[in-house]
Amino acid sequence: MTTAIARREPIFPKRILLDQLIFSIMVWAGFAVFMFALTFIVSLVREIEVSGWNIGGQPARWFAFVVGIYIGWTVLQLHVTHGGTRKGFAIQALIFSVAYAALLGALFVLTFFLEAGYYGLMGWPQALHQPELYAHPLDFGMALIQWVMIFGVWTLGGLLIGVAWYRNVILGALCIPLGLVAVSISTYTFSGEIGPMNWLRAFVPPQPGAVPAITAHLAIIAVFASLTWLAIRDIPIKNKSEAG
Amino acid sequence: MTPTLSLDTVTHRYGDTLALDDVSLTLSNPGIHGLLGRNGSGKTTLMSLVAGLRKASRGAITLDGQPVYENFAATSQICIIRESGDTTSEWTETINDGLTLARDMRPYWDDAYANRLLDRFQLSKKHKVNALSRGQRAKFACLLGLAARAPLTMFDESYLGMDAPTRYDFYDALLEDFMAHPRLILVSSHHIEEIAKLFEEVIIIEDGRVMLHESADALRGRGLTLTGPAAAVDAIAAGANVLSEKTLGSTKMVALYDVAPDLEERARAAGLETALLPIQDIFVHLTAKRGKD
């Protein structure tokens, strides 16, 4: 006879974090080498004037977004079909997003120090194209705050779109404009640039800075987390043929 | 520990389509039970609701008295393996990744048994799931279901795609593991003739409603074939519920359902050959009578 086993549903996403940690470190190492090599190639045709790694923040945030989609689309199904609950998944996914953002943020900011050594060796200036929350790449504290918030918003944004799309294609599509608004606000609070969504200026503080940035990002994270829960709480887990 | 599964007036709709209609059912005996039904009859919906993968539109589903939906105490006791193999991710994951996930999620997981099944089903931990053939995927899915050792285990057409020898190997593995670890196992299958001998109870579902739920032995006893001279067969079968009949020269065979208790004895006394009607034939006749193609 099978002996009954009672246990609580784990809320810390140990396995998901470990899987993504290993994968992300591998991707980060490859991406860093690629960016450093690319900078060297560029140096053959023009002067290096700014930090290449800082520019690499664009694909890095898309990477976080894709990981978020993977968690929302794939891990949710696996979690529930293996006997977990939607609520348990939602808690794990939220904790994962925060912890993962911290990990990516730390990796990203620490790479500025590797880049500083590389640039020093090559005699290149490690400046920023334009100051954001941090005025210099080696301003560790402010750079870390900025990048943890960026990765948090992008990971959670991916999670939201992943679960919303899994639930319903139209719902997923509706999340895209919401994401664009969030990205515009996020960018504005760091740099003062709001992109094509100029109408948003009516709703954001007059000046960018640390306090507006932290406030805005916490608000975006709260909105994303709430919408994610609304999408998950009674989501049907379809056959793969239906979900595809 | 064999749990008690109860469905109380469960109804489920997909938009305007009624998939399950007022289903009430209780399963509490350890055994391999068959959930039979034609395509679209509601088998997959029923199993998905029981596993908490969907929320029933109406009614209550409990396991040992506890609601199933969004209740980890209940869902952690349930394993469902669907034909689509959705217990494994298929991006770049290997079989080993699938086993690691199951080990992490399943409280009754038996790693040593999983490794033995890998050998038995000739699967390698290094194989990428997305590179497996349909039959190999089915084997891996069934492996996950068996090694999970959940008190309520459901296989929903999960061995479609396996070739015949592998299906028989799976039936053997299922029976061996059930004998060693008795629990509640629910199997839906279209290969009824192959697996019916394992069934303790049979549930036939048709148009979203439970048409029949009884022990497999009792069901087998309700169907009888009579073979012999046409005149003698007609005489014994007169007034009985005849499901089908075939004639070859002067010899006739009839399949009867819900026969009178003394009919078999009378048939033998009249020199006719008698045999129990296979569950598959009973299923076909019962569901075909509804006028479907």
Interface residues (C-beta under 8 A of the other chain):
Chain A: M1 T2 T3 A4 I5 A6 R7 R8 E9 R15 Y70 T74 V75 Q77 L78 H79 V80 T81 H82 G83 G84 T85 R86 K87 G88 D234 P236 I237 N239 K240 S241 A243
Chain B: M1 T2 T44 S48 A51 G52 L53 R54 K55 E70 N71 F72 A73 T75 S76 Q77 I78 C79 I80 R82 E83 S84 G85 D86 T87 T88 S89 W91 T100 L101 A102 D104 M105 R106 P107 Y108 R149 A150 P151 H181 P182 R183
